[in-house]
């Protein structure tokens, strides 16, 4: 058995790492690496280089396709984030992100893989990044170790950038440049994305990782005025996000730099409504290409203008597609003007297309995509209207995606290379949060098929699982979970769980839900049945409701101990049944409880219902639900908008509702709670708000402290009202 000294935690800094008393360090997130791609046919090539064998410092170098070997390209040295303790230049997210930057900006990039704390205490990260910049500078005479830099890099145009911890490192490297200089190298600009500086709860972790720190006034933590005054660059751009806990730190840095006496130019850009490193942290989003993609549409317009002015011998430009294009008239203009030193002001035709340029676009057709919730929507619409009025002889069309945000096709989890929009055309008849519908009847989901995992005997928790087909027509299955070491005579409460996924995706067999239900079963010591109901478009709504009800009836058929599944016959206590679900599954769980109250469930007593971030009517998603349910009863359909009569006869004694502060469904969850209290229902209801969190946040990292808190409250609800002994 592990000794207490080995298992006792000395320091914990979630979500980065914890340190045990015996000195062991355990990271909460595993490191994932992808290899470089040195394929000369690719838009961006990459390779790994050793900056220093001792200490071990590496970097990944990225180079775009070279059309003119004599042309020199600017250099970007990039520092990744990760709280100085996790992350890597070789991580899939950063590999794709820097690749996208290189492709869009036509630059060479060097992404630094510095050593991580606490195994390599700070200042290792600063020293390694400085060493990497000096390694880059060693190529200034064309005789350095890397031919890409020798042959193609312009050392008069060097930039530094980083996000979060990487932005902090970028600042400190820029300070060193100002103090010591790098012969032959001119540092033009520095971009700090959501930078970390002292003044938050994260300071404790930084001080722990840097044993030789100088306290909260350490200039690496809290930049000194004299350091700011001698930054070794000409321009600096700070990005902050409205909902980022580091927003104030970034803003203070901007203000202090302006007052420091530094001779350069500093600007700040704020992204409203966004969180820390949102461009990387959107659930499962590869590449922060929000601004890059809108910039790309602007570039496409200007290329089409040049074709119209000068022509390309032997080339006929048939069409141009502008996806959520950026043009002047938003807060982003300041950034564009900053990035274009030779600009002509807000009337610059590259920023605000001139009518005469529109009239001579060098293509025959043009397609504009806009998104309803995009801050650039109006710009795209104005472009479309102006082009129609310009006298241009071509054909222009516009497609709007209802309920969607800027470059949503890239921000959907696991969506690579805008597959959805590449398939889009003017034949789309409906566009929703989860899918498109085409005129030919095709339905294309925005999300890929989720990986399914087989049932198993979990080696850590001891929870066993088994799949059962309960109906072949229609096809309905369930996954049953049984906790470890069940006493043959012991009856356990039963949790009937309904997964989320917008009624059109996900499964109890996905890694996400398998792991969640396994955790719930282990913590609560219950038996669980997770239903795999029919999904739209294969089976339109109400299949999800009917399948879930059929599965619940199948479970109840074991109440006399003579059902087809032995685990349920032998271990389930049908007088202590709970129904639970999240999002769409929360909606379905409500309808199940309403049916139990209306027609009963023989031999079974539903003690409680748990609704996690439930979906009900009253949001932009209503149009999608109505489309998925051809037999709907309109916006007052009781499955969409629960009626007082159904609420009053819910077939359970207690209801627990979770809502999340940043969830677009928070209001409808709270409304359900209020309506249930007023309905005359005889049970008790309580609500828990997950402050600062987004929709179904708990599913994405079960080790996250607030996710554990949600699960603990779910478990406590079962244990309190399931009336049984807590698992030893």
N, C-alpha and C positions, 0 to 999 in steps of 0.2 A: 504494500500500500504506500502511496506517495506520502512523504513526510509533510507536516504542516508548513515547515520552512520552505519546501519546494513549491507548494501550491499557493502560498499566501502572497497576495498582490501587494507590492510596495507602492507603486505609482500606476495610475490609469489615466490615459489621455484619449478618450474616445472622440472620434472614430479612427484614431491613428495607431496607437500601440499601448501596451501595458507592460510593466516591468515587475517581475517576481522578486521576492526577497533573496533568492539564490543568484540573482543577476540575469536570469533568462529574460529575453525580450520577445514578446509575441505581437505581431502586427495583426490588426483587425482585417486588413484587406490584402489578399495575396497579390504578388506581382505577376503581371502577364506581359510577355514580350512577343513581338513579331519580328521576323528577319527583315533586313533591308531588301530593296528591289532594284538591283542594278541591271535593268533590262533597257537597252538603248532604244527600244521601240515604245517605251512607256512615256507618258507626258512628263513625269517626274522620276528621275533615277535617285537612288539612295545607296549609301554604303556606310559601314561602321569603321571608325578609325580609333587608334589608341593614341590619346593625347599624352599620357604618362603611364608607364608600367608600374611605377612605385612613387607616390601612391597611385592606385589604379583609377585612372580617369579616362573615360571614353566619350565619344560623340558620334552622332549620326549626321552625315553630310547629305544634303539634298540639292539636286541640280535640275533645272528645267531642260526641256529640249533646246538645243543650241542650233539656231538657224544661221547665225552669222558668227563664225569662230573668232572674228576680230573684235567683236563687241564685248565689253566688260560689263558684268552685272553687279548690282549692289549686293552686300552681304548682310544677312540677319543672323545674329547669335541669339539663340532662344534658350531660356531657362524654364523648365517645367515646374508645376506646382506639386503639392502633396504634403504640406506642413513640415517641410524639411526632412520628412521621415519615410514617405512612400512615393510612388510614382517613378517614372523613368522616361528617358528620351526614346526608349524602345517599346513603350506601351502602345497598344493599338490605337488608342485615342489620340495620343500625341503624334504618332507616326502619320496618321491620316490628317490631323490638323495642320501640322507643319507642311506636309505635302500639298495641301490645299492652298496654304499661304504662298508657297513657292510657285504653284501653277498660276495663281491669280496675279501675283505681283511681279512675276518673272525675275526672281532673285535666286541667289544661292543662300542656303540656310545651313547653319551648324547648330544642332540641338544637343545641348550638353547633358551628359549623364554623370552628374556629380555624386559623390558619396553621401549616403543617407545617415541621419541620426536615428536613434541614439547610439547605434553600433559605432558610428564614426562621428563623434561629437562635433557640433559647431565649434570652430569656424571652417570645418572641412568643406562644406558646401560653397562658401565664399572663395576659399583658396582654390578649389577645383575649377570654379567658373572663371576666375581670373587667369588660371593656368590655361584654360581652353581659349580665352580671348588672346592671350600671348601666343599660343600655338597658331591661331589664325593669322596673327600679325607676322609670324615667322615666314609667311609666304609672300611678303610684300615685294621682295626682289625677284620673285619668280623662281626661287630655288628651294622652296619648302618641301616637305615630305608628301604633299597631296597634289596631284596634277590638276584636279578640278579647280582648286584655289589658285594655283600657279598660273593657269591659262585663262581663267574666265572671271576672276574676282576683281572688283574695283575697290581698292582699299581707301579711296577718297569718299566712298559712300558706304559706311558701315553703320548698322543699326543694332541696338540691343532691345530685347523684349522678354517679357515673362508674365505669368499670371500668378496671383496669390503669393505664396512663398517665393516663387520664381521672379515675381516683380520686385520683392524685397531684395533679392540677390542682384537683380539687374541694376537697381539703384546703387547698391554698394560697389558693384563693378564700375559703374559710371563715375563714382566718387574717386576710385583708384585711378581711373584714366585722367581725371582732372588733377590729381596729385602728382602722378609720375609720368604721364603721357606714354604713347606707344609710337615710336618713330615710324613714319610712313603711313600711319593710319589716321583717318579723320572720322571721328564718331559724330555722325550727323544728328541722329535722334535716338530717343529711348521711349518705348511704349510700356506703360505699367498697367496691366489689366487686373482690376480688383486687388490692389496691392495690400499685403499684410505689413502693418507697422504696429508698434506698441500702443496699448490703451484698451485692450480687450481681455477677456478671460483666457485667451490663447497665450498670454504673456508667460503664465506659469510654465507651460510646456516649453516655450523657447528658452526660458532661463534654465530649466532642467536639462535641455539638450546642449546647452552651452555652459559647461562647468566654470569656465574662466570669464563669465559675464561680469559686467560692471553695473548690474542692477537695472532697474527700469529706465535709467537714463543712458543705458548703453547706446552709442550712436548708430549701431546696426539695427537696433530695435526702435529707437526714437531719433530720427535723423537730426544731427546738430545743424544749427544755422550756418556755421562756417563750412560744413561739408556741402550743404545745399548750394552755397554761394559759388563753390568751385567745381560743380558738376562738369565733367569733361565732354559735354555735348552741346549742340546748338539749339535743339528743340526737344521738348518732352510732352508726351500726351498721356493723360491719366484717364482710365476708364473706371467708373463706379457704377454699381447697380443699386436701384432704389431699396430693394429688400435685403441687401447684403449686410451682415453684421459688421463688415469692414468698411462700409460706405463712408462713415464719418472719418475713418483713418485716411482714406484716399483723398477726401475733400480737404482735411487738415494739411496733408502733404502738399496739395496744390496751393493752398493759401500761404503756407510757410515758404514755399519755393518762390512765390511772387514777391514776398516781402524780404527775401534773403539778400537781395543785391545781385543775384545771378543775372548775367547778361543775355541769357537765352530767351526763347519763347516757350511758354507753357500753356496748354489748353486742357480742358476737362470735358468729358462726355459722360452723361448719365443715361443709363437705360432704365426707363420707368417700368415698374411692375416686375422687375427681374431680380433673381437671387444670385448668390455668390457663384462665380464662374458658370453662369447659366448656359453659356455656349458649349460647355463640356458636360454639364451635370443634368441636362434634360434626361428624364429616364431613358437609358440605353441609346443616347444620341451620339453618333460618330461625327466628329468634326464640327467645330464652331464656325459654321459658314454663313451665319445670318447676314452680317454686313458684307462679307465677301461675295455672296450670291447676288444681293441687290446691286452691288457695284458691278458685277459681271453683266447684268442686264443693261445698265447704263453704258458700259463699254460696247456692248453689241449694237446699241443704237448708233453710237458715234462711228463705229466701223462701217455700218450701213451708209451713213452720211458720206464717209470718205469714198466708198465704192461709187456712190452716185456722183461725186465730184470728179473722180479721177479714172474710174473704171479699172478693171483687171483683165487684161487681154486673155482671151481664151476661157474666161470664167463667167458663168451666168449665175448671179445670186438670186435664187428662186424665192426664198423666204427667210424671215427673221422671227424668232420667238423670244419674247421678253417675259421672264418669270419674276413677278413681284418687283418690278424695276424701281431703282432709286433715281429720282430726279429732284431738283431743288424745290424747297418749300417746306422743309422739316428742320428739326434741330440738328440733323446730321450734316447740314450745310457747313457748319463751322469746321467739322472734321475734314470735309472735302477740300475746303479752302486752305486748311492747314497742310494737307497732303500735296496740294498743287501750288507751290510757291509762286508760279508765274500765272496765277489765276487772273481773270478779268472781273472779279467780284460776283455778286449774286446773279448777274445777267449773263455770266459766261455761258455760251451756247452748249457747252458740254454738260453744264449743270441744269440749265433751263433751255431746252431745245427751241431754236428760232424757227419761225414759220417757214422761212425760205429753205432751211435745212430739211425740215419735214417734207416739204414739197418735192425735194429731189432725192429722197431715199432711193438707194440703188438696188431695190428688190421689188418683186411683184406682189408679195403677200407678207402680211405681218400679223402675228398672233400675240396678244397681251394676256397674261394671267394675273389676276388680282385675288386677294384673299380678304374675306369680310372683316376680320379682326386685325388686319395688318395696318400699322401706322403709315405705311406707304400706299395704301389702297387708293386714296384720293389722287396721289401723284400718277399712278398707273392709269386711272380713269381719265384724268385730265389729258394725259399723253394721247390716249385713244381718241378723245373728243377733238383735240387740236389737230391730230393727224387727219381725221375725217374732213375737217374744215380747211385744210392747208392747200388743197388743190392737187395733192398727190394722186397719181392715176392708179395706184395699186388697190388691193383689197385688204381691209383690216378687220379683225374680229377680236372680241374680248371674252374671256371665260372667268367667271367669279366662283370661288369655292366658298360656300356658305359655312359659317361657324368656324372657319379656320384662321390661323395666325400666319405671320410672315414665314416664308419658306417652310411651311409645315411638313412638306413632303420629305424634308431632310431631317426634321426634328422628331419625327415619329420613331419610337424605339426600334433599333436594328434596321432602319431603312437606309440602304446603301444606294448612293448615286441616283437619287430621285427616280426610282423605278416607276413610281406611280405616275408622276407627271410626264415621264417619257412615253407612257402609254396613253396619256390624256390627249384628247382632241376635242374639237367643237361639238362632237357627237355626245358628249356627256350630258345626261339629263338631270342627274342629281349628284350632289357632292356633300358628304357628311363627314363627321369627325373620324369615323372608322372606315368608310368605304366610298367608292364612286359607283354610279350606275350609268351604263352606256345605252344609247338608243337601241342597240341590238340585243339588249337584255342582260349583257354581261355585268357582273358585280365584281369589282376588284377591291379587295381589302387593303388598307394602308399598312397592315402589319403582316409580317411573314408567319408561316405556320410555326407554332411553338413546339420546341423539342419535347418529346414525351419520354418519361423515364419509366422503367418497369417497376412493378411492385417489388418489395424487398424486405429483408430483415435488417433494419438499420443497425449497424455495428456500434454506434455511439449510444443511442437512446434505448436500443432493444425493441423499438416499436416495429411490429410486423404489419405488412399490408398485403392485400389480396384483391384481385379484380374479378368482378362477377357480372355476367351479362344477365340482365333481368328481363329484357324484351328484345327479340330479334326484329320485330316489325311492329312499331317503329324501333329503331336501334337505340336502346338505353342501357348504359352500363353504370357501375358504381365502383369506387375503390374503398375497401373496408380497412380500417386501421385498428390494431389491437395493441395495448401497451404491454410492456415487459412483465414477466412473472405474474400472470394472472392466477389467482387462487381459483381452483376448479369450482368451488362453491360460491365464489363472490360474484355478485351482479354489479355491473358498472353502469353509470349514467351513459346515455347515448347522445352524441352530437350528430345531427344531420346537417351537413355543410353544403352550401350552394356557392360556387365560384362566381367571380365577376368577369367582365370582359365585354361590356356593351351589347350583350345578347348575341354576339356574332364571333367571339373568339375565346381563347383560353380553354382549360380543361383541368379536371382533377389529376390528370396524368402528367401535367407540365411540371417541370422542376419547381417552379414558384409555388404552386398549390400543394404539391406533394410534400415539400419541406415545411410549409406553413402548418398543414394539418398534422404532420408528424410531430412538430413541436407542440401543438395544442394538446394532442393525445398524451404525449409524454408528461407535460406539465400538469394537466388536469386529471390524469389517470382515468380516462374515459375510453369508450369504444366510439369510433367515428365512421360515418358513411358519407362519402363525398360523391355527389351525383354528376355524371357526364351527360348533360341534357343536349337536345338538338339545337344547333346553332343556325342563325341566319347566315347566308341566303339559302343553304341547302334545305333548311326547314324553317319557314317563316314563323314569327311569333303568332300564335300562342304556344308553339311547340315547347318552348323552354318551361312554361308554366305547367303544361300537361305532363311532360316527362318528369318534372320534379315531383309533381303530385303522385304520379304512378310509382316513382321510386320510394316516396314516403309510405305509400300504401304497401309496397313490397316489404319494406322494413317492418311495418306493423303486422304483416302476416306471420311474423316469427313470435308474436307475443304469447302464443300458447306453447312455444317450445317445439313446434313441429314444422317450421319453415325449412326452405332448401339450404340455408347457410348455417353451418354449425357454430361459428363464432357468435352470431346473433342469438341462436337458440340457447347457447350455454352461458353467455356472459352479459347480455344486454338486459338492463332493467327498464322495462317499458313504462314504468310509472315515473321515470325520471328522464324524459326526453327533452332535448334542446334543439332548436332550429337556429342556424346562423348563416350569414352570408355577407359579402361585401359588394358595394356598387350595384351592378345589375343583379347580383346574387342577393343583395339586401332587399331589393324590390321583390324578387321572387319569393324570398323568405316571408315577407309580409303577406303575400297572396296565399301562401301555404297556411299560415296561421289563421287567416280569414276563413279558409275552407274548413280547417279543423273546427273552428267555432261555429260554422254554419251546418256542416253535415257530420262532424265527428270523425274519430279515427279509432275504431273498436279495439279495446285492449290496450290502449296507449294513452298516456297523460303527458301533454306538452307543458313542461314546467316554465320554460323561458324561451325568449327569442332575442337574438343578438343581431343588430343591424349595423354593419360597419360602413360608414360613408355611403349610405344608401342612395340610389337613384329614384327620384319621383319627378313628376311633371313640374314645369315651371322654369326650365332652362332652354338653351338653344338646342339641346339634344332631343327635344320633344318631336321635332320634325322627323328625325331619324327613327324614333320609336314608332311613330305613326306610319312611316313608310314600311318598316319591317313587319308591321301588323296590319295586313290588308283588311282584316275584319274589325278594325278598331272602332271604338265608339267616340272618336274625336278627343279633344283635349280634356273632356270630363270622363273619359274611360276610367273606371274605378281601379284598374291596374296601374294607370298612370297617375291618377289623382284619387287617392283613397277616399271613399265616401264615409260619412259619419257612421252609417249603419254597419259597415264592415269593421270599422275601428272599434265600435262598441261591443262587437261580439268576437273579437280576437280570441282564438282558442288556446290561450296561455294565461299564466298568472302574472308574469313579469316580462318587461321588455327593457333591454339596454341598447342605447343608441350611441354610436361614436360619430362625431363630425370633426373635420379638420379645418383649421382657420383659413388656409389658403386654397381650399378645395372649392371649385365652382359649384359643387353640390351642397356646400355647407348650409345654405339658406333653406333648401328643401328638406334637409335632415332636421333642422330646427323646427320648421313648420310642421313636420310629421309629429314631432314630440309635443308641440303645443296642441295640435288637433286631437291627438290621442288623449291628452289630459282632459280636454273639454268634451270628449265624445260620450261620457257616461260609462265607459268601460270600467269594470270592477277591479282590474289589476293595478300594479304599480309600475311606473316607468321612470327611468333615469337617463340622463344624457351626460356624455363626457366629451369635452372639446380638446382636440390635440393641437395645442398652440404652436403656431409657426410652421405647421406641416401641410403637405399637399395630399391630394387624393391617393388613398391606398399606399401611402409611403411605407407602411410597415412590411409590405410584401417584398420590397427590394433589398432589404438588409435586415434580417431577423436578429442580428447582433447589435443593431443600433439601439441606444438606450431608450429612446421614445417608442421604438417598435416593441422592445421587451416590456415596457410599461403598458402598452396597449394589450399585449398578450396576457400580461399578469392580471389586468382588470377583467379581461374575458374569462380567464381561469377562475378568478375570485368569484365572479358572478355564478359560475357553474358550481363551485364548491359551496358557496353560501346557500344557494337555493336547491342544489342537488342533495343536500343533507347527507353527506357521507364523510368518512374519515379521510383526512389529507394523506396523500401518499408519503410513506416514510422516506 
